[in-house]
Amino acid sequence: MPEIHDYLIIGSGAGGAMAAHQLVVQGKRVLLLEKGSELPDDGSTLDATLVAGGHFNSKEVWNNARGASFMPEEHFNLGGKTRWYGAALLRNDPAEFRADPALGLCAWPFDYAEFEPYYREAEQLIGVHTFAIEADLQRLAVDLGKHGWQTQPLQLGLSPEIVEHLNEATHFDGYALPKGLKSDAKFRLLDPLKASENLTLVMNATVRDLLPSGENPTEVVGVRCTDGREYFARHILVAAGAMHSPRLLQRYFLSTGLSEHLPAAQIAGRNFKRHILTAVIGFGWRIKRDVLCKTRLFLHSDFPHSSSQPLGGWADRETIRFLLPGWLPKWLVEFFALRAYGFFLQTEDGSHADNRVIGESGDGSLPTLDYHAERRPELAREHRAMVFSFMSAMLSAGLVPFKQTIGLSGMAHCGGTLMTGNDPATSVVDAQGKVHGMQNIYVVDGSVLPRLGRMNPALSIYAWALRVTQGLLANR
Ligand SMILES: Cc1cc2nc3c(=O)[nH]c(=O)nc-3n(C[C@H](O)[C@H](O)[C@H](O)COP(=O)(O)OP(=O)(O)OC[C@H]3O[C@@H](n4cnc5c(N)ncnc54)[C@H](O)[C@@H]3O)c2cc1C
């Protein structure tokens, strides 16, 4: 007889790790399957050449809407994308839980007040701190403030001791830290469970198929991996990330015939959204001295769906090289790198049913991301206006700004492909995280996000996973 676990979780990123943590500390037996393995702790994840060269990125090839192949910047490793994230752990505003149909913004199935306790608990579990503003940013904030750009402290998932470790303090954003000075899902949620007999962690396990109960396909009894291994559990929690979780469900709905009857099957993979992102680098004369740099968030009342934040460590030489023409001599790149102030500008994206992930069909075809920003042009307009405003303010502050739009492969902030909502005709999972019409399958990753809001999404994903698992525990 195969072992039957209480809970089986697919994926160990923000959502999967938080769900595993909650269930294990409450005494449940959990099997966590992760496609990737553990990242090396030999310092190579801080090597700018390896990181910027994509050494640690997924090599999975996709098609875009025009049939051209591309490689989304995904990370298949223990801890998922949180190992690489910039640790800005921010709540969405209460207004961002409500719908705005004119902009294609969908409502959460509950309001902010109901979600707030989970935000609070997630912040405590992950460990968020604010840091004092440093001198260069302080000077810049005063100048940008004259153009309506207001700042507020930025909550970071970093240990306060990080400031004593210069290499980590200047490389936490976009790099994986080997010493645990960044609060990522591996260090904060999974490592503390290492001694627990309740957690079975299997890495290099790529789930391919969900397995139906013989009598009734609305019950999933287990999973099969690409190498044929099978695992069984009473509850299945999907947390493979917004690009991958919908593919697992689509394949299941098709193979079991549920795609014919289940309204949720028609929605799975749709409403893909991603932050509209632009990197802006401003070059000044003064050599910068700030270390963390990413200590304040910039907001402007004219751009209510947008925010701007400094790049952690401002921007390293590799980023500068990427932005400047390749023929520039090394000494000039170095000259600019010492004087470069980097920012990440982001605007919320609306939902459109035709923007969607389409799983591979099994005949060797590639997965497809059918996404056209033009299907939702409204917020792209706000983004262009805010980039212009921010760059103009930088220019007035004495910095010469350059911008780089982040293309489709920039998957840092994506979601919505298994959206949560009360209506099975327009959403895939209910307010408790259960797939509409299914008995025992839940989604606990960024796929569920009905809105991205103007802030980075990881804290909302952690909080959602907490809410779903606590609901499951309360009902048993
Ligand atoms: C460079 C970078 C910077 C970022 N900065 C920030 C930031 O500052 N603040 C913020 O809030 N967010 C940030 N993000 C985004 C944040 O990391 C993600 O939103 C978050 O990690 C998504 O969580 P998730 O659980 O949905 O998916 P992931 O974290 O991607 O986890 C999914 C996991 O599932 C695994 N998996 C996939 N398919 C399978 C399968 N078939 N079988 C088994 N396992 C599978 C993957 O290997 C992965 O480990 C950043 C991301 C990047 C890349």
The ligand as an SDF file (V2000), in Angstrom:
LIG
                    3D

 53 58  0  0  0  0  0  0  0  0999 V2000
   14.3890   38.9820   -9.2350 C   0  0  0  0  0  0  0  0  0  0  0  0
   13.0720   38.9880   -8.4910 C   0  0  0  0  0  0  0  0  0  0  0  0
   12.8110   40.0070   -7.5750 C   0  0  0  0  0  0  0  0  0  0  0  0
   11.5970   40.0120   -6.8850 C   0  0  0  0  0  0  0  0  0  0  0  0
   11.3940   40.9570   -5.9160 N   0  0  0  0  0  0  0  0  0  0  0  0
   10.2740   40.9360   -5.1710 C   0  0  0  0  0  0  0  0  0  0  0  0
   10.1030   41.8230   -4.0770 C   0  0  0  0  0  0  0  0  0  0  0  0
   10.9720   42.6290   -3.7480 O   0  0  0  0  0  0  0  0  0  0  0  0
    8.9390   41.7500   -3.3810 N   0  0  0  0  0  0  0  0  0  0  0  0
    7.9500   40.8600   -3.7020 C   0  0  0  0  0  0  0  0  0  0  0  0
    6.9080   40.8870   -3.0500 O   0  0  0  0  0  0  0  0  0  0  0  0
    8.1020   40.0030   -4.7230 N   0  0  0  0  0  0  0  0  0  0  0  0
    9.2320   39.9900   -5.4410 C   0  0  0  0  0  0  0  0  0  0  0  0
    9.4070   39.0780   -6.4450 N   0  0  0  0  0  0  0  0  0  0  0  0
    8.2760   38.1740   -6.7620 C   0  0  0  0  0  0  0  0  0  0  0  0
    8.1290   37.0170   -5.7670 C   0  0  0  0  0  0  0  0  0  0  0  0
    9.3540   36.3510   -5.6240 O   0  0  0  0  0  0  0  0  0  0  0  0
    7.0500   36.0860   -6.3120 C   0  0  0  0  0  0  0  0  0  0  0  0
    5.8510   36.8320   -6.4480 O   0  0  0  0  0  0  0  0  0  0  0  0
    6.7640   34.9020   -5.3920 C   0  0  0  0  0  0  0  0  0  0  0  0
    7.9200   34.1690   -5.0970 O   0  0  0  0  0  0  0  0  0  0  0  0
    5.7470   33.9840   -6.0860 C   0  0  0  0  0  0  0  0  0  0  0  0
    5.4320   32.9450   -5.1980 O   0  0  0  0  0  0  0  0  0  0  0  0
    4.7370   31.6250   -5.7250 P   0  0  0  0  0  0  0  0  0  0  0  0
    4.5800   30.7130   -4.5600 O   0  0  0  0  0  0  0  0  0  0  0  0
    3.5410   31.9920   -6.5110 O   0  0  0  0  0  0  0  0  0  0  0  0
    5.7590   31.0110   -6.8170 O   0  0  0  0  0  0  0  0  0  0  0  0
    7.3130   30.6980   -6.7580 P   0  0  0  0  0  0  0  0  0  0  0  0
    7.9890   31.4370   -5.6750 O   0  0  0  0  0  0  0  0  0  0  0  0
    7.8140   30.8750   -8.1500 O   0  0  0  0  0  0  0  0  0  0  0  0
    7.3630   29.1590   -6.3880 O   0  0  0  0  0  0  0  0  0  0  0  0
    6.9040   28.1380   -7.2470 C   0  0  0  0  0  0  0  0  0  0  0  0
    7.7080   26.8720   -6.9620 C   0  0  0  0  0  0  0  0  0  0  0  0
    7.1000   25.7680   -7.6210 O   0  0  0  0  0  0  0  0  0  0  0  0
    8.1030   24.9600   -8.2310 C   0  0  0  0  0  0  0  0  0  0  0  0
    7.4750   24.2410   -9.3430 N   0  0  0  0  0  0  0  0  0  0  0  0
    7.0790   24.7420  -10.5480 C   0  0  0  0  0  0  0  0  0  0  0  0
    6.5050   23.7770  -11.2920 N   0  0  0  0  0  0  0  0  0  0  0  0
    6.5410   22.6460  -10.5410 C   0  0  0  0  0  0  0  0  0  0  0  0
    6.1110   21.3160  -10.7790 C   0  0  0  0  0  0  0  0  0  0  0  0
    5.5030   20.9570  -11.9320 N   0  0  0  0  0  0  0  0  0  0  0  0
    6.3390   20.3720   -9.8100 N   0  0  0  0  0  0  0  0  0  0  0  0
    6.9450   20.7200   -8.6350 C   0  0  0  0  0  0  0  0  0  0  0  0
    7.3650   21.9880   -8.3680 N   0  0  0  0  0  0  0  0  0  0  0  0
    7.1580   22.9360   -9.3090 C   0  0  0  0  0  0  0  0  0  0  0  0
    9.1660   25.9540   -8.6520 C   0  0  0  0  0  0  0  0  0  0  0  0
   10.4160   25.3250   -8.8170 O   0  0  0  0  0  0  0  0  0  0  0  0
    9.1420   26.9480   -7.4860 C   0  0  0  0  0  0  0  0  0  0  0  0
   10.0370   26.5540   -6.4540 O   0  0  0  0  0  0  0  0  0  0  0  0
   10.6060   39.0140   -7.1450 C   0  0  0  0  0  0  0  0  0  0  0  0
   10.8880   37.9990   -8.0520 C   0  0  0  0  0  0  0  0  0  0  0  0
   12.1020   37.9710   -8.7240 C   0  0  0  0  0  0  0  0  0  0  0  0
   12.3830   36.8600   -9.7000 C   0  0  0  0  0  0  0  0  0  0  0  0
  1  2  1  0
  2  3  1  0
  2 52  2  0
  3  4  2  0
  4  5  1  0
  4 50  1  0
  5  6  2  0
  6  7  1  0
  6 13  1  0
  7  8  2  0
  7  9  1  0
  9 10  1  0
 10 11  2  0
 10 12  1  0
 12 13  2  0
 13 14  1  0
 14 15  1  0
 14 50  1  0
 15 16  1  0
 16 17  1  0
 16 18  1  0
 18 19  1  0
 18 20  1  0
 20 21  1  0
 20 22  1  0
 22 23  1  0
 23 24  1  0
 24 25  2  0
 24 26  1  0
 24 27  1  0
 27 28  1  0
 28 29  2  0
 28 30  1  0
 28 31  1  0
 31 32  1  0
 32 33  1  0
 33 34  1  0
 33 48  1  0
 34 35  1  0
 35 36  1  0
 35 46  1  0
 36 37  1  0
 36 45  1  0
 37 38  2  0
 38 39  1  0
 39 40  1  0
 39 45  2  0
 40 41  1  0
 40 42  2  0
 42 43  1  0
 43 44  2  0
 44 45  1  0
 46 47  1  0
 46 48  1  0
 48 49  1  0
 50 51  2  0
 51 52  1  0
 52 53  1  0
M  END
$$$$
